[in-house]
Amino acid sequence: MSHVKTNIRMAKYYCPYCNTNKIVEYESYFKCTLCKSKFDKFDFATTEDKSDLLSLGELKGIAKVLKKYKPKGKDLSELFEDINDDSEQK
């Protein structure tokens, strides 16, 4: 009988898109080696339903659109205030 200990641990992160644990970790994000999607580690840790998680590419696309269409003279936080005000009035 061998006295060698084997540590088996589950992957901390997995790809919410293709459900693989074949990922590469970086400091603040991880990348799926199969579908090449990148995800923020903080977002992954704080999102309960991982199927709702957006990739970094999707988040950048949304930010680009918001920046393009925000009213002149307003920053993005003011844009979100306007959106919240509109939804409360309905």
N, C-alpha and C positions, 0 to 999 in steps of 0.2 A: 504494500500500500504506500502510495506516494504522500509526502508531506508538503507538496507544493500547493499553495493557495491559488485559486483562479478567481479573478474578479470579473464578474459579468455585470455589466450595467446597461441600462436602457439609454438610448440616445436622448439627449435633453431636448433636441429640436427635431422636427420632421417637416417635410414639405406638405402644406395644406392642400396643394393642388393635385399632386400625384401620390400623396401618402407614403412616400419613401423616406427612410432615415439615412439615405445616402446623400449627406449634405457636407459642405465645407463651412466651418465656422470662421468668422472674422471678428474683429473687436466688437462692432456694434450690430452686425447683421450676419445672416447665414445664407448660403446659396445652394440650391438643389443641383446635384450633378446630373440629374436626368432631364428636367425641363428648363434648367438654367434660371429659374425665378429666384429673386433675392427678397428676403424678408427681414424686417427690423426685429431684433431680439426683444426689445422692450414691448413692441406691439404684440408679438407672439405671447409673451408672458402675461400681458394684461387683457388679452382678448379671450373671452370664455369660449365662444364658438369659433374655432379655427377656420371653418369654411367661410366666415365673414372677413377674414384677413385679406387685406390688399397687399400686393407685392410693391416693392419700392418703385418699380417702373410705372405701375398704375398710379401710385401716389404722386409721382413726379408729373405725370400727364394731367392729373386733376389740378395740381398746383399751377401748371402752365396755363390751363384754360381759365382758372379763376383770376390769375394775374392779368391775362389778356382782356377779360371782360369786366373787370372791376370798374366801378365808376371812377372817373378822374378825381383826384384829390382825396380819395378814401383808401385806407389800408385794408387788408383782408379781414382784420377783426371787425371793422365797421361793416363790411359786407355781410359777415355772419350775423351781426346784430340786426341788420335790415331783413335778412332771411327769417330770423326768429320772430321779428315783429310781424312779418307778413303771415307766418303760419299761425300765430296766436289770434290774428284778426279773423281768420276763416272759421 
